Amino acid sequence: MAAQTVSVEEPELPEEVTESLETFHEALGKVDDTFKSLLETSVDDLKEKMNPLQSAKLDLVVAYAINSMFWMYLTTQGVNPRQHPVKSELDRIKKYMGKVKEATEKKEASLRIDKGAAKRFVKSALWQPDTDKGATSETSQKEVETPHEEESKKSEKRKSEGKLAKSTEKKKKRKR
């Protein structure tokens, strides 16, 4: 009896799966390049140039990236990462990312300027000259007076006119 040779061919994968694997392989290469550049630089050197908030953000991004990579590793090994402790670790990191974001927003909010309030402060702090009846100015604004204020101004004007009239009469008498 003659020996039969049986050739074993690898089963062909569907085109969708092949494309997905190629895309995954390319993305993995990009991640590898990114991590290599990060690993070439000392974390202490990076943090030395950062303020505490930026340093916290860096720590969180690195921790999230590492745990995400482990999530992907578990998935490739057939382990459900949702039932693995890595899920709670990712949730914890997300919680701290939220706290850092909140601190950043508070800092930015304190730096914002209320333009309307600033205009009012400046306007009230600036000296504005009194304008004559005939003089008009584009920058001066007519103030609305209450009836009481109008009456008191009129009475002051009458008093000053009366004093002026009396003083001119006295001067005329002296000259005679």
Beta strands, then each sheet from edge to edge (+ up, - down):
end
